[in-house]
């Protein structure tokens, strides 16, 4: 009887899915950014590390809507990209 071979184990690390968090900036410093959002009546707040490699699209300040792409590291959640969402103009 022939025995099926075990599939070879992959040595390469699979790319991790991109993780995003969208909300309103509560606080921003050169080292970290705190973002809050409300989902189903529950407030969720996260703090992301900001490194020199973090890219920021737009002017970052308090009370603006942002989307943060981040990776999870041993040091916590590190922001890779911060996108500032523009305010929508009201039309009459």
DSSP file (Angstrom, degrees, kcal/mol; ACC not computed):
  #  RESIDUE AA STRUCTURE BP1 BP2  ACC     N-H-->O    O-->H-N    N-H-->O    O-->H-N    TCO  KAPPA ALPHA  PHI   PSI    X-CA   Y-CA   Z-CA
    1    1 A X              0   0    0      0, 0.0     2,-0.4     0, 0.0     0, 0.0   0.000 360.0 360.0 360.0 131.1    0.0    0.0    0.0
    2    2 A X        -     0   0    0      1,-0.0     2,-0.5     0, 0.0     0, 0.0  -0.677 360.0-144.3 -85.9 135.5    1.3    3.4   -0.9
    3    3 A X        -     0   0    0     -2,-0.4     2,-0.1     1,-0.0    -1,-0.0  -0.856  20.6-117.1-100.1 129.5    1.2    6.0    1.7
    4    4 A X        -     0   0    0     -2,-0.5     2,-0.1     1,-0.1     3,-0.0  -0.374  33.2-116.2 -65.0 141.4    0.4    9.6    0.7
    5    5 A X        -     0   0    0      1,-0.1     2,-0.2    -2,-0.1    -1,-0.1  -0.463  27.8-106.9 -76.8 149.0    3.3   12.0    1.4
    6    6 A X        -     0   0    0     -2,-0.1    -1,-0.1     1,-0.1     3,-0.1  -0.520  42.6-103.2 -70.4 140.6    2.8   14.8    3.8
    7    7 A X        -     0   0    0     -2,-0.2    -1,-0.1     1,-0.1     2,-0.1  -0.396  43.9-100.7 -64.3 142.6    2.5   18.2    2.1
    8    8 A X        -     0   0    0      1,-0.1     2,-0.2    -3,-0.1    -1,-0.1  -0.381  38.2-113.9 -65.3 140.2    5.7   20.2    2.4
    9    9 A X        -     0   0    0      1,-0.1     2,-0.5    -3,-0.1    -1,-0.1  -0.510  27.8-117.6 -74.9 141.3    5.6   22.8    5.0
   10   10 A X        -     0   0    0     -2,-0.2     4,-0.1     1,-0.2    -1,-0.1  -0.662  24.9-173.3 -81.5 128.3    5.8   26.4    3.8
   11   11 A X        +     0   0    0     -2,-0.5     2,-0.2     2,-0.1    -1,-0.2   0.676  60.8  88.5 -91.7 -21.0    8.8   28.2    5.0
   12   12 A X  S    S-     0   0    0      1,-0.1     2,-0.4     0, 0.0    -2,-0.1  -0.546  83.8-116.4 -81.3 145.5    7.8   31.6    3.6
   13   13 A X        -     0   0    0     -2,-0.2     2,-0.2     1,-0.1    -2,-0.1  -0.659  28.1-125.7 -81.3 129.2    5.7   33.8    5.7
   14   14 A X        -     0   0    0     -2,-0.4     2,-0.1     1,-0.1    -1,-0.1  -0.483  32.7-100.4 -73.2 143.5    2.2   34.5    4.2
   15   15 A X        -     0   0    0     -2,-0.2     2,-0.2     1,-0.1    -1,-0.1  -0.431  38.2-124.2 -65.8 135.3    1.4   38.2    3.8
   16   16 A X        -     0   0    0     -2,-0.1    -1,-0.1     1,-0.1     3,-0.1  -0.520  29.8-101.4 -78.3 145.6   -0.9   39.3    6.6
   17   17 A X        -     0   0    0     -2,-0.2     2,-0.2     1,-0.1    -1,-0.1  -0.361  42.7-102.1 -65.6 146.8   -4.2   40.9    5.6
   18   18 A X        -     0   0    0     -3,-0.1     2,-0.4    53,-0.1    -1,-0.1  -0.478  36.3-150.7 -70.3 138.2   -4.3   44.6    5.8
   19   19 A X  E     -A   70   0A   0     51,-0.9    51,-2.4    -2,-0.2     2,-0.3  -0.931  13.3-171.6-116.0 136.2   -6.1   45.9    8.8
   20   20 A X  E     -A   69   0A   0     -2,-0.4     2,-0.3    49,-0.2    49,-0.2  -0.892  12.0-170.3-125.8 152.7   -7.9   49.3    8.9
   21   21 A X  E     -A   68   0A   0     47,-1.8    47,-3.0    -2,-0.3     2,-0.4  -0.960   9.9-168.1-142.7 124.0   -9.5   51.4   11.6
   22   22 A X  E     +A   67   0A   0     -2,-0.3     2,-0.3    45,-0.2    45,-0.2  -0.912  31.5  99.0-116.3 141.0  -11.6   54.4   10.8
   23   23 A X  E     -A   66   0A   0     43,-2.3    43,-2.9    -2,-0.4     2,-0.4  -0.953  67.0 -50.2 177.4-158.6  -12.8   57.0   13.3
   24   24 A X  E     -AB  65  36A   0     12,-3.1    12,-2.6    -2,-0.3     2,-0.3  -0.874  50.6-115.6-108.9 135.7  -12.3   60.5   14.7
   25   25 A X  E     + B   0  35A   0     39,-2.3    38,-2.6    -2,-0.4    10,-0.2  -0.537  32.1 174.8 -70.7 126.4   -8.9   61.7   16.0
   26   26 A X  E    S-     0   0A   0      8,-2.9     2,-0.3     1,-0.4    -1,-0.2   0.815  70.5  -1.0 -94.1 -44.6   -9.0   62.3   19.8
   27   27 A X  E     - B   0  34A   0      7,-1.2     7,-3.1    34,-0.1    -1,-0.4  -0.997  61.1-170.6-148.0 143.7   -5.3   63.1   20.3
   28   28 A X  E     + B   0  33A   0     -2,-0.3     2,-0.3     5,-0.2     5,-0.2  -0.977  10.9 164.4-142.3 129.1   -2.3   63.1   18.0
   29   29 A X        -     0   0    0      3,-3.1     3,-0.1    -2,-0.4    -2,-0.0  -0.811  53.8 -98.3-128.0 170.0    1.4   63.5   19.0
   30   30 A X  S    S+     0   0    0     -2,-0.3     3,-0.1     1,-0.2    -1,-0.0   0.747 124.4  41.5 -62.7 -20.6    4.5   62.8   16.9
   31   31 A X  S    S+     0   0    0      1,-0.2    19,-2.7    18,-0.1     2,-0.3   0.705 124.2   9.5 -99.4 -22.6    4.8   59.4   18.7
   32   32 A X  E     - C   0  49A   0     17,-0.3    -3,-3.1    -3,-0.1     2,-0.4  -0.977  52.4-148.5-154.2 163.3    1.1   58.2   18.7
   33   33 A X  E     -BC  28  48A   0     15,-2.2    15,-2.9    -2,-0.3     2,-0.5  -0.999  12.2-151.7-136.9 135.2   -2.4   58.8   17.5
   34   34 A X  E     -BC  27  47A   0     -7,-3.1    -8,-2.9    -2,-0.4    -7,-1.2  -0.937  16.0-174.7-111.1 125.4   -5.6   58.0   19.3
   35   35 A X  E     -BC  25  46A   0     11,-2.7    11,-2.8    -2,-0.5     2,-0.4  -0.953   3.0-167.5-123.9 138.3   -8.7   57.3   17.2
   36   36 A X  E     +BC  24  45A   0    -12,-2.6   -12,-3.1    -2,-0.4     2,-0.3  -0.940   8.5 171.9-125.7 146.2  -12.2   56.7   18.5
   37   37 A X  E     - C   0  44A   0      7,-2.5     7,-3.4    -2,-0.4     2,-0.5  -0.980  26.0-131.9-147.1 159.3  -15.3   55.4   16.8
   38   38 A X  E     + C   0  43A   0     -2,-0.3     2,-0.5     5,-0.2     5,-0.2  -0.966  24.1 178.2-116.2 121.9  -18.9   54.3   17.8
   39   39 A X  E >  S- C   0  42A   0      3,-2.8     3,-1.9    -2,-0.5    -2,-0.0  -0.987  72.4 -17.0-126.2 122.4  -20.2   51.0   16.5
   40   40 A X  T 3  S-     0   0    0     -2,-0.5    -1,-0.1     1,-0.3     3,-0.1   0.870 128.8 -51.9  52.0  42.1  -23.6   49.7   17.4
   41   41 A X  T 3  S+     0   0    0      1,-0.2     2,-0.5    -3,-0.0    -1,-0.3   0.445 116.2 112.1  79.8  -0.5  -23.7   52.2   20.4
   42   42 A X  E <   -C   39   0A   0     -3,-1.9    -3,-2.8     2,-0.0     2,-0.4  -0.911  62.7-135.3-110.0 132.5  -20.4   51.1   21.8
   43   43 A X  E     -C   38   0A   0     -2,-0.5     2,-0.4    -5,-0.2    -5,-0.2  -0.708  19.4-168.2 -86.3 131.0  -17.4   53.4   21.8
   44   44 A X  E     -C   37   0A   0     -7,-3.4    -7,-2.5    -2,-0.4     2,-0.4  -0.980   2.8-171.6-121.1 130.4  -14.1   51.8   20.7
   45   45 A X  E     -C   36   0A   0     -2,-0.4     2,-0.4    -9,-0.2    -9,-0.2  -0.975   3.4-177.7-125.7 134.6  -10.8   53.7   21.2
   46   46 A X  E     -C   35   0A   0    -11,-2.8   -11,-2.7    -2,-0.4     2,-0.5  -0.975  16.2-148.7-132.9 147.5   -7.4   52.6   19.8
   47   47 A X  E     -C   34   0A   0     -2,-0.4    30,-0.4   -13,-0.2     2,-0.4  -0.965  16.4-166.5-115.1 127.4   -3.9   54.0   20.1
   48   48 A X  E     -C   33   0A   0    -15,-2.9   -15,-2.2    -2,-0.5    30,-0.2  -0.912  20.3-123.2-114.9 139.9   -1.5   53.6   17.3
   49   49 A X  E     -Cd  32  78A   0     28,-2.8    30,-2.7    -2,-0.4     2,-0.5  -0.572  21.7-147.5 -74.4 142.4    2.2   54.1   17.3
   50   50 A X        -     0   0    0    -19,-2.7     2,-0.2    -2,-0.2    30,-0.1  -0.970  19.8-178.7-113.9 125.4    3.5   56.6   14.7
   51   51 A X    >   -     0   0    0     -2,-0.5     3,-1.6    28,-0.5   -19,-0.0  -0.657  45.9 -99.2-114.6 170.9    7.0   55.9   13.3
   52   52 A X  T 3  S+     0   0    0      1,-0.3    -1,-0.0    -2,-0.2    -2,-0.0   0.759 124.2  58.4 -61.3 -22.3    9.1   57.8   10.8
   53   53 A X  T 3  S+     0   0    0     26,-0.1     2,-0.3     2,-0.1    -1,-0.3   0.588  80.4 110.0 -82.1 -10.5    7.9   55.2    8.2
   54   54 A X    <   -     0   0    0     -3,-1.6     2,-0.4    27,-0.1    27,-0.2  -0.495  60.6-148.0 -69.8 128.0    4.2   56.2    8.8
   55   55 A X  E     -e   81   0A   0     25,-2.5    27,-2.7    -2,-0.3     2,-0.5  -0.791   9.0-161.3 -98.0 140.6    2.8   58.0    5.8
   56   56 A X  E     -e   82   0A   0     -2,-0.4     2,-0.8    25,-0.2    27,-0.2  -0.980   5.9-161.5-126.4 122.1    0.1   60.7    6.4
   57   57 A X  E     +e   83   0A   0     25,-3.3    27,-2.9    -2,-0.5     2,-0.2  -0.874  66.1   1.8-103.5 104.5   -2.2   61.9    3.6
   58   58 A X  S    S-     0   0    0     -2,-0.8     2,-0.6    25,-0.2    27,-0.1  -0.491 103.5 -47.0 112.4 175.9   -3.7   65.2    4.6
   59   59 A X        -     0   0    0     -2,-0.2     2,-0.5    25,-0.1    -2,-0.1  -0.766  54.9-145.4 -89.9 119.2   -3.4   67.5    7.6
   60   60 A X        +     0   0    0     -2,-0.6     2,-0.3    -4,-0.1    -2,-0.1  -0.729  37.8 135.7 -90.2 123.0   -3.7   65.6   10.8
   61   61 A X    >   -     0   0    0     -2,-0.5     3,-0.9   -34,-0.0   -36,-0.2  -0.943  56.2 -67.5-154.2 173.0   -5.4   67.4   13.7
   62   62 A X  T 3  S+     0   0    0     -2,-0.3   -36,-0.2     1,-0.2     3,-0.1  -0.300 110.2  20.6 -67.6 150.2   -7.9   66.7   16.4
   63   63 A X  T 3  S+     0   0    0    -38,-2.6     2,-0.3     1,-0.2    -1,-0.2   0.692  90.3 124.5  66.4  24.9  -11.6   66.0   15.5
   64   64 A X    <   -     0   0    0     -3,-0.9   -39,-2.3   -39,-0.1     2,-0.3  -0.854  65.5-111.1-108.3 152.1  -11.0   65.0   11.9
   65   65 A X  E     +A   24   0A   0     20,-0.4    20,-3.0    -2,-0.3     2,-0.3  -0.638  44.2 174.1 -79.9 135.0  -12.1   61.7   10.4
   66   66 A X  E     -AF  23  84A   0    -43,-2.9   -43,-2.3    -2,-0.3     2,-0.4  -0.944  29.6-145.3-137.2 158.5   -9.3   59.4    9.5
   67   67 A X  E     -AF  22  83A   0     16,-2.1    16,-2.8    -2,-0.3     2,-0.5  -0.999  21.2-160.1-121.1 128.3   -8.7   55.9    8.3
   68   68 A X  E     -AF  21  82A   0    -47,-3.0   -47,-1.8    -2,-0.4     2,-0.5  -0.935   8.6-158.7-113.9 123.6   -5.6   54.1    9.7
   69   69 A X  E     +AF  20  81A   0     12,-2.8    11,-3.3    -2,-0.5    12,-1.7  -0.895  31.2 171.3 -94.9 128.2   -3.9   51.2    8.0
   70   70 A X  E     -AF  19  79A   0    -51,-2.4   -51,-0.9    -2,-0.5     2,-0.3  -0.893  30.5-142.7-138.6 163.5   -1.9   49.4   10.7
   71   71 A X  E     - F   0  78A   0      7,-2.3     7,-2.8    -2,-0.3     2,-0.6  -0.931  24.4-123.4-122.9 151.2    0.1   46.3   11.5
   72   72 A X  E     + F   0  77A   0     -2,-0.3     5,-0.2     5,-0.2     2,-0.2  -0.853  39.5 167.0 -98.0 122.1    0.2   44.4   14.8
   73   73 A X  E >   - F   0  76A   0      3,-3.0     3,-1.2    -2,-0.6     0, 0.0  -0.631  53.8 -91.8-122.3-179.3    3.8   44.1   16.2
   74   74 A X  T 3  S+     0   0    0      1,-0.2     3,-0.1    -2,-0.2    -2,-0.0   0.815 126.5  54.0 -64.2 -28.9    5.2   43.1   19.6
   75   75 A X  T 3  S-     0   0    0      1,-0.3     2,-0.3   -26,-0.0    -1,-0.2   0.513 122.5 -98.0 -83.7  -5.3    5.2   46.8   20.6
   76   76 A X  E <  S- F   0  73A   0     -3,-1.2    -3,-3.0     2,-0.1     2,-0.6  -0.878  71.1 -16.2 123.3-158.3    1.5   47.2   19.8
   77   77 A X  E     - F   0  72A   0    -30,-0.4   -28,-2.8    -2,-0.3     2,-0.5  -0.763  61.1-163.1 -90.5 122.9   -0.4   48.5   16.8
   78   78 A X  E     -dF  49  71A   0     -7,-2.8    -7,-2.3    -2,-0.6     2,-0.3  -0.920  16.3-128.6-111.8 126.4    1.8   50.6   14.5
   79   79 A X  E     + F   0  70A   0    -30,-2.7   -28,-0.5    -2,-0.5    -9,-0.3  -0.534  26.0 175.4 -72.8 131.7    0.2   52.9   11.9
   80   80 A X  E    S+     0   0A   0    -11,-3.3   -25,-2.5     1,-0.4     2,-0.4   0.747  72.8  13.5 -99.2 -38.1    1.6   52.4    8.4
   81   81 A X  E     -eF  55  69A   0    -12,-1.7   -12,-2.8   -27,-0.2     2,-0.5  -0.996  59.3-165.3-144.6 133.3   -0.7   54.9    6.6
   82   82 A X  E     -eF  56  68A   0    -27,-2.7   -25,-3.3    -2,-0.4     2,-0.6  -0.980   8.9-167.2-120.3 119.8   -3.1   57.6    7.9
   83   83 A X  E     -eF  57  67A   0    -16,-2.8   -16,-2.1    -2,-0.5     2,-0.5  -0.933  11.4-147.6-110.3 118.6   -5.6   59.0    5.5
   84   84 A X  E     - F   0  66A   0    -27,-2.9     2,-0.4    -2,-0.6   -18,-0.2  -0.745  17.0-138.1 -84.8 124.3   -7.4   62.2    6.6
   85   85 A X        -     0   0    0    -20,-3.0   -20,-0.4    -2,-0.5     2,-0.1  -0.673  19.1-121.2 -85.8 134.6  -11.0   62.2    5.2
   86   86 A X        -     0   0    0     -2,-0.4     2,-0.2     1,-0.1    -1,-0.1  -0.391  27.0-105.2 -75.5 151.5  -12.1   65.6    3.8
   87   87 A X        -     0   0    0     -2,-0.1     2,-0.4     1,-0.1    -1,-0.1  -0.548  36.1-120.4 -72.8 137.4  -15.2   67.3    5.2
   88   88 A X        -     0   0    0     -2,-0.2     2,-0.3    -3,-0.1    -1,-0.1  -0.668  23.8-127.6 -83.3 133.9  -18.2   67.0    2.9
   89   89 A X        -     0   0    0     -2,-0.4     2,-0.4     1,-0.1    -1,-0.0  -0.581  19.5-124.0 -79.4 138.3  -19.6   70.3    1.7
   90   90 A X        -     0   0    0     -2,-0.3     2,-0.4     2,-0.0    -1,-0.1  -0.705  25.2-154.5 -83.2 131.2  -23.3   70.9    2.2
   91   91 A X              0   0    0     -2,-0.4     0, 0.0     1,-0.1     0, 0.0  -0.843 360.0 360.0-107.5 145.9  -25.1   71.7   -1.0
   92   92 A X              0   0    0     -2,-0.4    -1,-0.1     0, 0.0    -2,-0.0   0.435 360.0 360.0 -94.3 360.0  -28.3   73.7   -1.1
